[in-house]
Structures are given as structure tokens and as C-alpha cells.
Amino acid sequence: MKGWLPLTLGLLAVVLGAVWAVQGLGYVDGSVMTDQGIWVIVGALLVVIGLAALWWGMRARRPRP
């Protein structure tokens, strides 16, 4: 069960970051974040952090010799 927390948080960060980036690009209407360039940057950074957390979580779950 080791590594499930980074995997969960990483997946959540990737999804949330992607949504923020798409909103910042203006593809999703009805938000304060729509067409705001800062959210593209923040979303992309969150996706990178989420991918790093996923990598770390997968590494923690791997059996060690």
C-alpha cells in the first residue's frame, strides 16, 4: 500500500492542472480563469508537479530487490 498517496495526489494534480490550463486558454467558458494567461502557466506547472508525484509514487510501489 506504499505509494498510494503520491499516486492519488499526482493524478489529482494532473487533472486539475489540465483543467486550469484549458480554462486559461479560453476553451472553457463561465469562469474567472477564462482567457487569463496566468492560469495557463499555473496549470502547466501543476501538471508537471503531478507527473513528478506520479513518478515518485510508482517508484515507491516498485518492489526492491
Residue, then its C-alpha position, 0 to 999 in steps of 0.5 A: m500500500k506504499g505509494w498510494l498517496p503520491l499516486t492519488l495526489g499526482l493524478l489529482a494534480v494532473v487533472l486539475g492542472a489540465v483543467w486550469a490550463v484549458q480554462g486559461l486558454g479560453y476553451v472553457d467558458g463561465s469562469v474567472m480563469t477564462d482567457q487569463g494567461i496566468w492560469v495557463i502557466v499555473g496549470a502547466l506547472l501543476v501538471v508537471i508537479g503531478l507527473a513528478a508525484l506520479w513518478w515518485g509514487m510508482r517508484a515507491r510501489r516498485p518492489r526492491p530487490 
